[in-house]
Amino acid sequence: MPPPIIACLDHAELADVAALRTLEAAAFPGDAYLHERLETRQFRHLIRHGHAELPVLRGADGGLLGYAALLYRRRSTSARLYSLAVPPAYQGVGLGALLVAWCESLAAARGCSRMLLEALASNTTLLRFYHAQGYTLQKLLPGYYSGGQDGLRLVKALPDIPPIRTP
C-alpha cells in the first residue's frame, strides 16, 4: 500500500477517543497486548492532562494514521514516550519515525534534555526501529510487562531547543 497523504500533524481531541481505541486495537492485536492497551478513560486523561501530550497524524480524510502518548514529570528534564501506534497497513512507511521526531521536538521545546521509553525485550522489530531513531539501551527491566515479560528502557539525548515563549 502506498504511503497515505498526511493532511497534518495535530493533537488529539476528546472527539478522537473512539478512533484512538480502534487504532490501538489494530496496532496491538491479540492477547499478548490485551493488558497493555490504553482504554477510553486513559485516552481521555492523556488528552486533558497538562503533563501529557497526545500527538496524532491525520490523513487527508481526517482519519487517524498514528498517535503517540508523551508524558512529562514536574521538575524533570526527561520526557517519556509512553505509547506509539501506527496501523499495520501503514507500518514501515515512515509514519512512526515522523511521530517520534515530532515528540522529540515537542519535548525539547518544553525544556527536556532526553527522551525515555520502554519496549518489550523480545520485540526485535520495534527495538531495531528505535535504534534507527537514535535510542540506546539504558536498562533491562525484568518482568516489566504483564505475564512476566522483560522490558528494556531506551534513552535518547534531545537537542537543546530554547523554550517557546508566548506573549
C-alpha positions in Angstrom: 0.0 0.0 0.0 1.4 3.4 -0.9 2.0 5.9 2.0 -1.1 7.9 2.8 -1.2 11.6 2.3 -0.9 13.3 5.6 -3.0 16.3 6.0 -1.5 17.4 9.3 0.3 16.7 12.5 -2.2 17.5 15.2 -3.1 17.0 18.8 -5.8 14.5 19.8 -9.2 15.9 21.0 -11.9 14.1 23.0 -13.8 13.5 19.8 -10.9 11.3 18.7 -11.1 8.8 21.5 -13.2 6.2 19.6 -10.8 6.4 16.7 -7.8 6.2 19.0 -9.2 2.9 20.6 -9.7 1.4 17.1 -6.2 2.4 16.1 -4.8 0.9 19.3 -6.6 -2.4 18.8 -5.3 -2.6 15.2 -1.7 -1.7 16.2 -1.6 -4.1 19.1 -3.5 -7.2 18.1 -4.0 -10.4 20.0 -3.9 -11.4 23.6 -0.2 -10.6 24.1 -1.1 -6.9 24.2 -4.5 -7.1 25.8 -3.4 -5.9 29.2 -1.1 -3.2 27.8 -3.6 -1.4 25.6 -4.9 2.1 26.5 -8.5 2.3 27.5 -11.1 5.1 26.8 -10.6 6.7 30.3 -6.8 6.6 29.8 -7.0 8.4 26.4 -9.4 11.0 27.9 -6.9 11.6 30.8 -4.0 12.0 28.4 -5.9 14.5 26.3 -6.9 16.6 29.3 -3.8 16.2 31.4 -1.4 19.2 31.5 1.7 16.9 31.8 0.9 14.8 28.8 0.5 15.3 25.0 -1.2 13.1 22.5 0.1 14.0 19.1 -1.7 12.4 16.1 -1.2 12.1 12.4 -4.3 12.8 10.4 -4.8 11.6 6.9 -6.3 13.8 4.1 -9.7 12.4 5.1 -9.3 13.4 8.7 -8.8 9.8 9.9 -6.1 8.9 12.3 -2.9 7.3 10.8 -1.0 7.2 14.1 -0.6 8.5 17.6 2.0 8.9 20.3 1.5 9.4 24.0 4.1 11.7 25.5 4.4 12.2 29.3 6.2 14.8 31.3 7.1 14.9 35.0 7.3 18.0 37.1 10.8 19.3 37.7 12.2 16.6 35.4 14.3 17.1 32.2 13.2 13.8 30.9 10.1 13.1 28.7 8.6 9.6 28.3 7.3 8.2 25.1 4.6 6.1 26.7 3.0 4.7 23.6 3.3 4.8 19.8 0.8 3.3 17.4 0.5 3.1 13.7 -1.9 0.7 12.0 -0.2 -2.4 10.5 -1.2 -1.4 6.9 0.9 1.8 7.3 3.8 0.5 9.3 7.2 0.7 7.6 6.5 3.8 5.5 7.9 6.4 8.0 4.9 7.4 10.0 6.3 6.1 13.2 9.6 7.9 12.7 7.7 11.1 11.9 5.7 10.8 15.2 8.8 10.0 17.2 10.7 13.0 15.7 7.7 15.3 16.4 7.5 14.0 20.0 11.2 14.7 20.4 10.7 18.2 19.1 7.8 18.8 21.5 9.7 17.6 24.5 12.8 19.6 23.6 10.7 22.7 23.2 9.4 22.1 26.8 13.0 22.0 28.1 13.5 18.3 28.2 17.1 17.0 27.5 16.3 13.4 27.0 13.5 11.0 25.9 12.9 7.7 27.7 10.7 4.8 26.5 10.1 1.2 27.4 9.8 -1.7 24.9 9.2 -5.4 25.1 12.7 -7.0 25.1 11.5 -9.8 22.7 10.1 -7.3 20.1 13.2 -7.2 17.9 11.4 -5.3 15.1 10.5 -2.5 17.4 13.9 -2.4 19.0 15.5 -2.1 15.6 13.1 0.8 14.8 14.0 2.7 18.0 17.7 2.0 17.4 17.4 3.5 13.9 15.9 6.6 15.6 19.0 7.0 17.8 17.8 5.3 21.0 20.2 3.3 23.1 19.7 0.7 25.9 19.7 2.2 29.3 18.4 -0.6 31.5 16.9 -4.1 31.5 13.5 -4.3 33.2 12.9 -7.9 34.3 9.2 -8.9 34.5 8.2 -5.3 33.5 5.2 -6.4 31.3 2.2 -8.4 32.0 2.8 -12.1 32.1 6.3 -11.5 33.4 7.8 -10.5 30.1 11.0 -8.5 30.3 11.2 -4.9 29.1 14.0 -2.6 28.1 14.3 1.1 28.9 15.8 3.1 26.0 17.0 6.6 26.1 18.0 9.4 23.6 19.5 12.8 24.3 17.4 15.6 22.8 18.8 18.7 21.1 18.9 21.9 23.1 16.0 23.9 21.8 15.1 27.2 23.6 11.6 27.1 25.1 8.8 28.7 23.1 7.8 31.9 24.7 4.3 33.3 24.2 3.4 37.0 24.8 
